[in-house]
Amino acid sequence: MLAVLSPAKSLNLEPVAREVPVTEPMLMKDASSLMRTARGLTQKKIRELMGISPDLAKLNYDRYRNFELPFTIDNALPSALTFNGDVYRGLSARTLADDDLVWAQDHVAILSGMFGVLRPMDLVQPHRMEMGTKLETRRGKNLYDFWGDKVTKRLSSMLAEHEAPTLVNLASQEYFKVVRPKKLNAPVLTCEFHDWKKGTEPNVISFCAKYARGLMARHLIEERVDDPEGLKDFAVERYRFVPEQSTGDRLVFGRPFVPAT
């Protein structure tokens, strides 16, 4: 079983406090080509493509210009320990034990606009390249065109090593669109996380759902869940499996919403 996550815009660039095993991104040749394209973008073009402020455009312009190959432990950080949004607060990869990180390497993947597919310990340098970015390359008008079937083929290859080859979708719609389920050699199971306020119907609250996806990924890692049935045992921060709202390819977990104090 292989779970896929989305990356995050915010990054934690603090050095890792211990030695960890690291790997090179699996689609590095393609990523290098995309880096060369990104390096040629002007600040104005970055601002227009991403809809971001001039300051953020300047930051990412500088980051693209500073890409340094090859990636090493001296100039890059492991992906799961670098991304720092809501999903990664839930995952909290820097607090995982070494053997957890080793297990996660074969059971968790991160869909990436810049790198296609990342394993948790694949090295990355600071960047921002959302999958929905309409960056034109020789392969097409956007990143979905650029990656084509490559992401799906790589995921299929990873799944082929599993006894229970199921792809668990913990990613956003924007990122999961790069996967072509009909071309996978495995079924897809999507997890949804619902919260409800008093007197309202359950619904997806964005930041809660993102955090819960990270919690689920951590649960899979720590409990070594490698079978779809094991997902139903997820019971973290009051989330519980809701069988009456779930289907064969969609597992729903819910909890009463409690606002932050």
N, C-alpha and C positions, 0 to 999 in steps of 0.2 A: 504494500500500500504506500502511495506517495501523495503527500499533501502539498498543494501549491499556495503561495502567499503573494500578495502585491508588495512592492518595495515601499519606501517612504521618501517624502521630499526632505524632511529634516534628517540631519546626520549627526552622529556622535563620533567626533574625530579624535577623542582622547586615546592615547596609546593603551593597548591591552595590557593589563597588569601581570599577565603570566604568559608563558610560552604555550602556544596552541599550534596544532598542525594546520597548515594552509595549503590551498590548491589554486590552480589557475582556472578561470572561467572556461567552461567547456566549448563555448562558441567564440573564443577569443579572436580568431581570424576575422570573423564577421564584425565583432565589436571594434576591432582595430580600424576596419574600413569606416565604420560609423563615426568613430572618434575623429578620423581625418576630415570627414564631412562637417562635423560639429566644430572642429578647429577653424574652419573657414567662415563660420558665421560671424556677422557683425553684431555689435550690441543691439542695434536697432532691430535686426532680424530676430534675434533671440527674444527680445521683448515682445515682438509681434507674434511669434510662433507660440510662445508660452503664456502670453497675457500676464506678464509679471512687471514689477516696478523697474525703473532704471537701475536702482541699486542691485536688485537681484540679477538683472541682465548683466551688469558689470561683473558680479561675483561669478556667474556661470561662464561668461566669456573668459575670465581669467582661469577658471578651472579647466576649461577645454584646452586653453593654450598651455597649461601646465601638465597635461597628461604625459606620463613618462613610462616608456616600455623598456624592458619587461616589468610587469608588476612583481614586486618583492615585498618581504616583510618590512623592509626599510622605507618603502614609499607607498604602501597600500595597507588596507585593513580587511579582515574577513567580513563578508557582506552582512551576515546576520548580527554581527557585533557593531556594525556601522549605521545601518538604518535605525531611525529613532522616533518614528511616529507612533500613533496609538496601537497599531498591531504589535510593534516591537516593545512597547511598554508591557503588553501582555506576555509576549514571548520571553522578555528579559534574558536574552541569550548570554549576556556577560556573566550571569549568575549560574548558568548551567555547569554541571560537572564535566570534566574532560571526556569521560566515556559517553555522556549524553550528546556532546557535540559530535563525537565520532559516529554515533548511531544516527543522529539527525542528518548527517551528510548524505546518507542513502535514502532517507525517508521524508525529507522536506526539500522543496525547491522554491525559489523566488523568481517570479516572472519579471523581466526587466526590459524597459525600452532600449537601454544602451547595450545590455549584455545578452538579451534573449532569455536565457535560463541561468540562474545562479544556484549553486549549492551553498549551504550556510557558511562554509569555510573558504569559499572562493574569494580571492582578493579583489578588491575594488578600490578605485581612487575617487575622490569627491566629484560628484556629477549630479546633474538633474536632467533627465530625459524621459518624460512621461510617455507611456505607450500610445496615448492618443495624439501625440504631437504630429502635426502634418508636415513632417520634414521630408522634402523631396530628395530622392537618391536615384541612382541608375536603375534601381529595382522597382520604383514606383513613387506614388505621391505621398505616402505616409509610412509609418513604422510597421503597420500590419503588412503592407506590401513588401517592405524590406525583409522582414523575418519569414514571410511566406509559410512554408511547411517546416522550416528548420526547428522551430520550438517544439512543434508536435512530434517530429521525428526524435528529437533528443529525449523528450518525456517518455515516448514509447520505448526507447532504448533503456532508460532507467527502470521503467515498469517491468520490463522483461526479466529483470533480476529478482523479482518478488514472487513469493508463493501465492499471494493474494493480490494480483495486479489490478488494483482499483485506484483511480485518481480522485483524491479528495479535494474538492474546490473550496478553498478558503480565501480566494482572491476576489477583487472587485470586478464588476462587469467590464470596465475599461481594459483591465489586464487580461481577463480570461478570454476576451475576444480574439486574442492572438492564438489560442488553442483551437484546433479543429477536431472536435470530439469524434466525428465519424471516421477520422483517419487514425485515431488512437487504437492501440491493441488492447484496450481495457475499458471497462465502464467508468462513468463519471458519477460521483456522489457529491452533491452540494450541501454544505452546512449553512443554515440560517440561524440568526440569533435575534430573538424578539424580546422587547421590553414593553410593558404596559403600565400606564398610569391609572390611578383609581377612576373607574367609570369609563374607561376607553378600551378599544379593541387593541390587541397586541400588534405592534408594528416594529419596523427596523429603525432604530435610532442610530444614526451613522457612527458617531464616535464610540458608542457602546458596542456596536457590532464589530467595528475594527478591533477594539480591545479584546473582545471575546474571541475573535479569530486567532489572535496571538495566544490567548489562554489555551485554546484548543490545541494549537500547535505544540505548546509546551507540555500539555497533558499527554499528547501522543508520544512525545519524546521521553518524558520521565517514566511513563507507564509502559513504554515499548509496545504501543498499540499497533498491530500490524494486520488487523482484520476489521472489516466494516462494522461488524456487530459490536466490537469494542468501543466504537465511537459513542454508542448510546449510554455508556457509563459515565460520560463527562458530567461532572457535578461540581463546578467551580464557581465561586462568587454567586451562589444561589441559582445559577442556570441549571435547568433540568431538561431531559429529553421529553418532548411532547409528542407521543405516538399518534394521537388523533389528528394532528396537523401535518404529520410527516407522510411521505410517500416512498416508493421503492428507491427513487434516485434523489430524494430531498429529505434531509433530516433537520427538524426544527427543534431548537432549544429555546426555552423562554424563562422569564423571571419577572416579578413585579419591579417596576422602575423606582429607584430611590435616588432623588437628586443629590448632588454633592453638597456637602455642608462646609 
